[in-house]
């Protein structure tokens, strides 16, 4: 289909991608040919619309496939616009979607292969190819667990990537997964047949990639065909395909109350690693674990030939305050606080004992941000300051408007609550104005909150008028 537009009299020939514009010397009109498009609908095996499904149109040019894609709408419809003229392989579904890869015209993937069968979709300048539909079918599946090779415990709630190879070792596809609490993963949408499988698990392990069954890939350059060949059934699932990773280095110690020495259970123990970038050095969590009921912990970290250095912290053990090994108190764990701690030097294969953390007893503040007019919860941010205007803690409210701080030092603190987005509003507890930009919290005579060690102070609430614009300290 062509459309007519009016242009100034001129002599021109312009090519914009696949859009050809031709202008006559004598006339004022020109015919603009639309770039080709492909559209259709995707349905799931039960006949319902496949919403959010990726449809890929690929064109083979100069010994390589070049792809355009679109996501289906709620009704399963999609449209891939602005294509170059040519012949396309159009496919939907596949590994990770729960359905078999299907290429037009209803060619389900029959085996693990980089060359699925398809019917070409040919489009020329101005073509709008419709009716390129898909009725997806169920595929096979593979499932298993990610395990600690040393203890046999599962790695629950962790991200990993499964990589699929054909029997000749060519990579075909991959799927990102997050394990369940028991370390289980599951991927569906596999064709029946033979393949090799590897898993990539980013963590403090000797192996960055394992080929089933537990064949290490040093430097990622292993041959997947050296692993066991797996075969998926025509229907159903290949189960118990487990992978076990070995820790690279181990840190052991105890999280304890700073006064009594009694162990603190269920504290989150983090290992922070330095990251050097264009704006200097920052520190990010390399791996985490939980302390046992007696306060002892075992943290896996990655070593290196030249040695790697980490800061080890105890966090989220309220009403005990966050701390850095050995006894640096950090209500707000940031770089300024971290670097006051003692770094732990690790090499690959090390087991370092006695990395203890002393955490003092503090207090917790909790409450809610609500609309002053109707009482409904408001998404916002709460910030806690000490009496010297030092920032102690900041955190966002939950969906119901409530918040709960980490443990704070006992003593006098001040709190502010503010909205996240327009229209902005801010108040200090109790209904005091927020300070002007750059001014200390003391400039507004805030209401003090006196905290006792071990206390959980509830109902530190904030009522905000969400219709106020640049209210209080945000006024110009």
N, C-alpha and C positions, 0 to 999 in steps of 0.2 A: 504494500500500500504506500502511495506517495502522498506528500502534503505540499501545498503551494504556499510560499512565503514571498513577501515583497522585499526587494533589495534595490539599492541604488544602481543605475546603469553603470556597468563596469565590465572589465575583462579579468576574470579570475578563475583559478582552479585550486580549491582548497581541500586538503585531506586531513581530517581530524579523527584519528583512530580508524574506525570502520565507517565513518560518516563522510560521504562524498557530496560536495556542494559544487554545482556547475552553474555558472552565470553567463547569460548571453550578452553579446556586445550591443545588440539593438533593443532588446526587450527589457522590461523592468521586473519581470518575474523570473523565478528560477525554481527548478524542481530539486527538492532535497530528499535523497533516499535515506530512509531510516536504517540504522545499524540492525543486523539480524537479532532475533530473540527466540528463545525456546521456553515454553511454559507447559504446565500440566498439573497433575495432582498426584499425591502420594498417599496410599492407604496402608494401614497396618494389617497383619494377618487376620484380625477379627473384622475387618472391613471399615473400621473407624479411621478418621483422619489422622495422619501422622504430623503433628505440630512440632515445629522446631527441628525438623529433619534436614540434614544438609544434602543438597542435590548438586552433583559436580558434572560439568560439561568440559571434556578434555579434547584437545586438538593436537595431533601429532605433527610436529614441525621440526625439520632438521635433526632427526634422530632423538627427539625428546617430546614428552607430553607437557602441554601448557594448559592450565585449568582455570575456569571461572566457576563460581558457585553461587548458590542462593539458599536461604533457609525457608522452609515451608511455613505458611501462616497457620492460624488456628484451624482453618478448614482444610488444611493439607495442600493448598495450592501454592505454587511457586512460579517465578518468572526470572530467567537469566537474560538480562538485557545487554546491549552494547557489545555484542559479539563481533568478531571478525568473520567474514564469509569463509566457509569451509565445511569440512566433515567432522562431526563430533561424536565422541562416545559419552553418553549421558547415563549416570549411575546414581543410585541411592541405597541407603542401608549399609550394612557391613559390620565388621568387628567392633564391638563396643556399643552398638545400637540395639542389640537384642534380635536383629533380623539379618538374614542373609544379604550380602551385596547383590543387587539386581541392576542390570543394565538394560536399557531400552533395546529391544522390545520384549520385556518380561523374560530376560535371560538370567536365571538365578545362577550364582557362582557355584560351580559343581565341584571344584577342588581348589586347594591352595595353589594359586598361580598368579603371576604378575600380569597375565594377559587374559582377563575374563572375556567370555563371549559377549558380543553386542551387535546390535543392528545400527549402522551409522545413521545419524541425523544430519542431513545435508541442508545448509542454509546459505542463501546468497544475499546480495545487497537488497535490503528492504523486506526480506522474508520475516514473517512472524509465525514460527512453527508452534502450533498448539497441539494438545492431546498427547504429549509425551508423558504418559502416565506410568505409575508403578503400583503394583499390588504385591507388597512384600510378604515373604514367607519366613517362618521360624527357622533359625539355624541351630547348630549344635552349640555346646558351651564347654568351657574349661574352668575349673575351680581348684582352690588349694589354700595353703596358708603360708605366711611369711613368719619364720621362726628364728629365735636366738639359738645358734648352733651350740653355744656353750652351756646354756641352761635349759633349752627346750621350750622356754616361754615364748608366747606369741608376741609379735609386734602389732599391737592394736591401734587403730586410728591413724595409720601412717600411709603416706602417698607413695606409690610405686608406678612403674611403667612396664607393661608387658610388650615384648617385641616378638613378632612372628616371622619365621623364615620358612621357605619351601625346602624340599628335600635336597636341593642343590646348594643351600646356604644363602639364597638371595632374600634380602629383607622384603617382606610383603606389606606388613601393616604393624600398627602399634595401638595400644589402648592404655589410657591412664586410669588407675584405680586407687581407691582408698580402702584400706582393710577395715573390717568390723572389729569389735572389741576383742574377739578371739583370734585376730590376725588373719581372718579369711578374706579372700578376694574371689571375684567371679566375673567372667567375661562371656557374653553370648554373641551370637551372630556369626559363628564360624561355619565354614563349609565342612562337609564330611571328608575325611582323608588324612594323609600323613603330613606332618610338619615338625619343625623344631621350635622350641620356646626358650626365650631368655627373659630375665627380669632385671630391671635397673632400680636400685634402691639407694637413694641419696642419704647417706648417714655415715656414722663413724665406724665403718667396717673395712676389713681387709679387701673385700670384694665390692667393686662398684657395679659389676654386672655378673650374673650367674646364668649359665645355660643349664637347663634341666638335664640330669639331676646334679646340681651343685658343682658344675664345672666352672672354675673361676675364669674371668676374662681380663687378665692384666693388660692395662692400657687400651681396653676395649677391642683388642685385635685378635680375638680368639675365633676359631672356626666353629660355627654353631652345629655343623654336621658331626662334630666329635661327641656331641651330646646324644641323649637317647631320642630316637624318633618316636613321636607321639602320633596317635591316630584317633580322631574324633569319630563318634558313631554318626550314622545317618540322622538320628534324632536322639535327644537326651544330652548327657553331659559327661565329659571326662573329668573325674574327680581325684582328689588327693594328690594333686601336682604341687608339692610343697617345695619351698626353697629355704635354706638355712644359712644365715650370715654370721660371720665371726667378728667379734669386736676387735678393733685395731689397737686400742689402748683403754685401760680401765683406771678410774679414780674411785677410791673408797674413802669414806669418812662418816661423820655423824653430825646431825643437826640437833642442837641442844639449847635449852633455855639458858640465857647468859648468866642468870643468878644461881639457879639450882643445879644446873648440869643435867637435868632430866631430858631425855630424848624427846624430840617433837616428830610425831608421825604425820604422814600425808603432806609434807612440805614438798613443793616443786623445786628440785635441784637442777639448775641450769648451768651449762658451760658456755661462756661467751668467748668467741674467737674474734681476733682483730681482722678487719677488712680494710685494705688500703685502696683508696680511690682518688679521683682528681681533686676532691675537696678535703683530703686528709684521711685519717684513720677513724673508722667507726667500729662498733662491736655488735655482733649479732649472735643469736643463740644457735650453737652448733648442734646440741642434743639435750634432752631433758630426761629426768626420771623422778620418781616419788620416793621419799624416805619411808622406811618401814615403821611399824608402831613403836619400836625402841629408838627411832631417830637415825638408825644406820642407813646408808645408801650406797649404791654402786652405779656410777655414771660412766657410760661409754663415750669416748672421744677419739678423734683421729690424731695420730702422731705423725711424725715426719722424720726423715733421716737426719736433718739438721735440727730437729726439735720444734715443737709447736707449743705455744704458751696460751693458757686459758685463765679467765677469771671464773670462779665457781661461786654461785649464789644460792641462797635459800629464799624462796618467794612463795606468796599465797598461803602462808601458814598462820593467818590472823587467828587470835589477836597478837601473835608474835610478829615483830617488824621484819621486813625484808633485810637481808644482810649479805655481805660479801666476805668470803674466806679471808682472814680468820674471824674478824669481829668488827667489820665496818658496817655501821647501820645505814641502810638505804631505803627510807620510806618510798622514794621514787627512784627506781633503778635506772640510772642514766650513765653516760660515759664519765661525767665528772665524779660520780660516786664509785663506779667500777674501778677506775684506775688507782683508787686509794687502797685497794685490796692487794693481796699477794698472789702473783701469777703462778700457775702450776705448769712446769715444763714437762712435756711428754715426747717420747719417741715411740715409733711403731713397736708393738709388743710389750710396752711397759705396763706394769700394775703399780700404781702409786697409792700408798696407804696414808691414813692420818690427815686427810684434808677435811678438818672439822670446821664447823660454822657455828658461832655463838650468836643467838638471836634473842634480843631483849623483848620483854612483854610490852605491848603497846595497847592502843585502843582503836576501835572501828567506828566510823560514822556512816549512817545510812539514812535514807529518806526518799523524797520524791519531788519532781518538778511537775507542776500542774498549771493549767490555765486559770487565771484569777477569776474569770467571768463564769465559767461553767464547770471547773474542776476536772476537766479531762486531762489525761497525761500529755506532756509536751516533750518531744525529743530535744535533749539539751546536753549541756556539759557542766559538771560541777568541779570547782577548783578549791583546794584547801591551802591556806597560808599559815605560817607560824606568826608569832607576835612581832617578829623582826622582818616581816614581809617576804620571807623566803618561801618559795613554792615547794609544797610538800607532796601534793598529789593532784592529778586531774583524771577525770574519767567521764565517759558518756553514759547517759541513762539507758535503761533497757526499753523495750517496746511499751511497757506499761508505765514508763516515766520514772521508775525507781532506780536507785543507784546504791552502791555499797563500796566503801573505800577499802584499800589495803590497810594494814595496821599502821597507825600513826603514833609518833612519840606522845607520851602523856604530857599534859600541859595545856596552855591556852592556844587555840587555833581560831581562824576565821574562815568563812566559806562564802563562795559566790556561786550562783546558778545563772546560766544564760541559755538562750535558744541557739540551735544549730544554724538555722537558716533565716532568711527574710520572712517576716519583719523581725529584726533583732530586738531583743530585750534582755536586760541583765539586772539582777538584784543581789545584794549581800544579805545574809541572814542577820536579823529578822527584818525583812522589808526595808532595808537600808539601800540607798542608791549605790551603784557600783562606782568605783573611783574613775576619774577621767583618765584618758590614755596617758600612761607614763607616771601616774601618781600612785603612791603606796596605798595599800588597803586601809591604813590608819587614817588617811585623809578624809574618810567618810564616817569616822567614829563607828566602826562596825560593832555588831553585837558579839561578844566573845563566847566561845564554846570551851568550857573547861572539861578536859578529858582525864580520866583516871586510868592507870595501868590495868589492863584486863577488861575494860569496859567496852560494851557495844552500845553506842549511843544511837537510838532510833529517832525517827520523826524530825530530822533536821531537813525541813521541807522548804520549798521555794514556790511562791505564787507569781507567775509572770503574766503580764498582759501581752499576748502574742500579736495584738494589733498596734502596739506602740512601735514607732519607727525611731531608731537611734535614740532610744530612751536612756536616761541617766548618763553614764559616762561615755556613751556612744554619740552624744549630741555633738555637732561640730562647734 
